[in-house]
């Protein structure tokens, strides 16, 4: 009897530590970079880190919405870039300075891309892997067209275009505030509403969800559309914060965003994609990237550290949680 209690207690401690593994990793890695570069955790640099992580974070939130519904897209980087290009191109003319209209147009374009992907994958049954890669290729071509094959910048952009660079209270970047607002809203929807519970249900067991009366097809269509709108938000956020739209803007953010989503399932709610974990993982991705550069290490060190961290975290889930991560559908 005593042995059983000991084993249960030992397993419980291991599981509790795994729930905060992401936070522990962030503290340790930030501490290491602080030792190597004493200015790393100065308030100005911390705010810059949070601003940069906000762009990855919004992209990761959209990806979390999609993956929680059992889907996965390889076009998230392309969508981010093309919406940033649409937003910037619309305002590039001397007579087109209506930020609100540019925002509405960009959101509409994002939703349209999501609807098209949903129609192809959910309705027609085109394999998600093939469809999203194909659409990403088309979208990249559209971005090249909008950008004239180079980085998009215009002297006619209105003063509010770079709003995300501005700081509230002369301290907190607007990009961080937007990210926090989106994260809070998403968290409330997923943890406190029927819609969020249904999303988790179709992602974990679509057959059971369908038998309980949930429209699996309808919810997956919603997931594609809403996630695409988030990808569009990330594109506009990046364009505003960088005050330009490069052709590789989204592709550089895609893998860190996907990694952040995967890592979210290692924080607090093991095996379940969640908003707090996504936020923390997005910050961790940028801390690693910025720390490697600040310390003067070769940039490939960033990829090694991020990849190793993701491998360890996912392995921990496999050990602790028998059913592992929620599955995602790559075929029809």
N, C-alpha and C positions, 0 to 999 in steps of 0.2 A: 504493500500500500504506500509506504513511504517512498519507495523507488519511483512509483507512478507519479506521485506529487512532485518529486524532484525533476523528473523528465518534463512534466507539464510546465513547471516553473522555468526550467532552462529554455524550453521552446518559446515561452512567453516573452522572456527577456530578449531573445534573438529577434522575435517578431517585432517587439516594440522598438528596438534599435534600428531595424530595417525600415520602419515607418518614418524615421527622421534621418535616414541615410543621406538624403539629398541636402538637407540643412547642414548636417555635419560636414559633408563634402564641400559645400559652399564656404563654410567658416574656415576649414583647414586650407583650402586652396587660396582664399583671399588672404589668409594669414601668411602663407608662404610668399605670395607676391608682395605683401607689405614688407616682409623682411628683406626681400631682394631689392625692392624699390620703395623706400620709405614714404614717398609721396603718393603711393598707390591709393590709399584710403583717405586722402584729403577730401574735404566736402565737395569741392568743385569737380574732382575726378569721379567721385561717387555719383553725383548728379548726371554727369556725362555717361557713366555706365548705365544708369537707370534709363536715360533717354534712349540710348542705343538698344537696350534690351526691350524697350517698349515696342519697337518695330517688329522684332522677332516674336515678342509676346503676343501681339495682335494676330500675326500670321499663325502662331502656334494655337491660339484660341480657336481660330477658324478650323484648323486641322483637327483639333480636339473634338469639335462638333461633328465633323465628318467621321472620324475614327470611332467615336462613341456610338455611332449608328451602324458600325460594321463596314464602313466604306473607307477607301483611301485614294487620294489623288496625287499624281505626279506632275500636276500642272499648277501647283500652288505658287511656285516662284514665277512662272510665266504670267499667271493672272495678276499677281502683285505688280509686276513691271508694266504690263500693258495698261492697267487702270491708272497707274502713276503717269504714264505717257498720255493717256486720254485727258486726264486732269490738267497736266501741264500744257498740252497742245491746244486745248480749248482756250486757255488763258494767255497763250503766246501772242495773240494778235493785239494790236494797240486798242482795238475797239471791243475786245472781249475781256472784260474785267469783272464779271459777275461771279464771285466765288460760290455763291449759293447754287447758281445754275450749273456751274462746273461740278459741284458736289453731287447734285441730283443726277446729272448725266452719267457721272462715274459710277454711282450706286446702281443706276438702272443697267448700265453695261455689265456690271459685276453680276447682278441677278440674272441677266440674260445668259451669261456664260454658264452659270450654275444650272439654269433651266435646260440648256442644251446638253450639258453633261448628264443631267438626270434623265432626260429623254432618251439619250443614247444608251446609257447603262442600265437604268431601272426599267424603262418601258420597252425598249427594243431588245435589250439583253447583250449589247456589245460588251466584251470583257473590259472591266474597269481599267486594268493595266494598259491595254492597247489603246483604249479610247482617250484616257487622260494624257498619255504620251503623245498621241497624234494631235490632240487639241493643243497641247503645250507647244508643239512644233509650229502649228498654224499661228498661234498667238505670238510666238517669238518673231515670226515674219511680220505680223501686223505692227509689232513694236518697232522693228527696224524701219518700217514705212513711216510710222508716226514720228520717229526720231531722226529721220533722214540718215539712218545708218551711223549715228554718232550720239554722244551724250546730249540730251535735250536741256537747253537753258534759254531763257528769254529775258531781255531787259524790260519787256512790257508786262511782266508778271506784276499783279497788284501787290501793294505793301503787305497785305494779309496772307499772301501765298506762303511765306515762311513763318507762319504763326507758331508752328511746332518748335521753332528755335527759341521763341520767347519764354520768359520765366515768370511764373507767378510768385509774387513777393520777392522778386529778384533772386530767387533761389531754385524753385522747382520748375523744370522744363514743362511746357504745355503738353509735350508728347507723353510724359509720365502721367499727367492728370487724365488725359484721354484714355490711356491704357488701363489705369486703375478703374475708371468709370465703366469701361467695357468689361473688365474682369469681374467687377462686383455684380453687374447686371447678369452676366453669363452664369456666375456662381448661384445667384438667387434663382434663376430660371431652372438650372439643372438640379439644385438641391431642394427647392421648395415648391416646384410646380409639377403638374401632371405631365406637361410636355417634356420636361427633363427626365422624368422617370420613364416615360415611354421611349425616349431616345436611348437610354441605357438598356432598356429591355430588348429592343430590336437588335442592339449591338451584341448583347450577351447570348440571347437565344431567340432568334426571329420566329422559329416555329411556335414556341410557347407564347410569344407575344401575339402572333397572329391568331392563335387559338383563344386567347383571352380578349379578342375584339379590337386589338390595336391594328391600325392600317399600316402595315410594314412598308408598303410601296409609297404611300403618302408621306410617311415620316422620313423616308430616305430621300424623297424629292425635296422636302423641306431642308434636310441636312445639306444637300448639295447647294441649294440656293442661299441659305443663311451663311454657310461657310464661305461661299464665293464673295458674298458681301463683306465678310471680315477680311478676306484676301485683298479686296478693293480698298478697304480702310487702311490696311497695312501699306498698300502702294501709295495712297495719298499722303499718309503719315511720313513715309520715307521721302517722297518728293519734296514735301514741305520742310522736313528736317534737314535734308541734304541740299535743298535749294537747287536741285537738278534731278534728272532722271537718266541714269546710265542704262545701257543695254543689259548689263549683268546684275542689276540691282536685286532682282528677285531670286535669281539662281544662286547668288551668294548667301541668301537667307534661307533657302529651302531646307537644306539638310539640318542646320541648327534648329529650325522650327520643328521639323519632324522629330529630331532627337529630344527636344523639349517636351513634345507631346508624349513620347514614349516614357521619358523619365518621370512625367507627372504621375504615372501609375505606380511609382515606387514611394510616393509621399503620402502619408497619413492613411489613405485608402488603398491598400495593396491590391494591385491588379485592376484598378479602376481609374480610367483617365479622369482627372479632376482639375478644377481651375487653380486652387492654391499651388498644387504641384507644377502646373504649367507655368505660372508666374515665377515661381522659385527657379525652375529649370531654365527659363529664358534668361534670367539674371545670371545664372551660373554659366551659361554658354558665352555671354558677353564678358564676364569676369575672366574666364579662361582666355578668350581671344585678346582682350585688352592687356591682360597680365603678361601673356607671352610676348606681345609687342613691346610693352613697357620695360620688361626685363632684358630685352635685346636678344631673345632667343629666335631661331629661325621660325617662320610662320607655320611650317609643317608640324611643329611641336603641338600647336593648337589642335590639329586634327587627331594626333596621337592621344592626347589627354582626353578630348571629348569622346573619341571612340572607345577608349579604355573604360571611361566612366560609364558610358551607356552599356557596355558589355557586362560590367560588374553589377550594375543596377538590375538589368534584366535577368541575369543569372540568379541574383538574390530572390527575385520574384519566383523563378522556376523552382527554387529550393523550398521556399516558404509556402507558396500557394500552388497546389497541385494542378489547377486548371490554368495557371499562368495568366498572361495578358488576354484581354478580350480579342477575339479574332477579327480580322478585317478581310473583306471580300475583294480579291483581285481578278476574279473571273465572273462570268455570268451565272 
